[in-house]
Structure formats: C-alpha cells, structure tokens
Amino acid sequence: MKNAKKTEAPAEKIIHPELRKLIDEESASVLIELNLPAPQVQLDKNQFRGVFDYSLKRVVPETPTQRKESQQQINKASAFLTHLLGEKPLWLNAGRAFVANVNADQMRKIADWPLTKAIRPNRKLEVYRSKK
C-alpha cells in the first residue's frame, strides 16, 4: 500500500481498536453516535425473596423544547456528514446514531468534530439457531 497512513484521531471517540488501525485506502461501515442528551428512564424497584431488582418502567418522553434542540443537532450532523461523505447517512432513531461507510480521512474528521460522541463498528447481527 502506497502512502498508507494510520488513522490519527481522538482515540477516546474511536471505540474499537480495529477502527483505529484503518489506513487511508480502506473503508469501514460505522455507527456515529452524537453528543445528545441521554434518554431519561423511570425504574421500578421490585423485591423477590428479599432480593431487590430494578426493571424499566418507561422512557420519559422529551419535552417539546428538548425534542426541538435534539432535532436541530441531528440536522446539523446530517448536513456535516452529507457534505463530508458525499451522500446522506442513515439515521437510526432508536440507536440515536448515524450509519455510514467512511475511509480513514473521513473518520478522522468525524472524530475531530465536537458533536461526535463515539464511532463504533457497524456489525452484522449473527443469529444462531439451536439444533433440535
């Protein structure tokens, strides 16, 4: 590989070590998490035979103001990523992250961007079926 240069970006944002080793001629499918407020949850405290356990009661809906602010940040990130990548990335609302194919240079720029919280590999789900 000519002029292959390893990714030099904020390591704390590029979560997986294999992504940190990405070189200029390579690309990877990644999840780009944004610095958005974490969803608030309510928990139920349960007791069974003297042991306490917590279970999710509900996710507290965002206020209209919070929803508007989050959407503005998502739109800003989408515009930045679309300009950088040359195509609009896929937004995963439940995961609160974008999916995109990036090369090393693009990943460095995304990691350096203040609105980026983390970059993780986009992994394929493998389903194993038990033999009966």
Protein Blocks (a to p, Z undefined) as FASTA:
>chain_A
ZZiacddddfklmmblklmmpcfkbccdddddddddddddddddddeehiacdddfbdcd
ddfklmmmmmmmmmmmmmmmmmmnopacdddfklopacddddfklmmmmmmpmklmbdcd
ddddddddddZZ
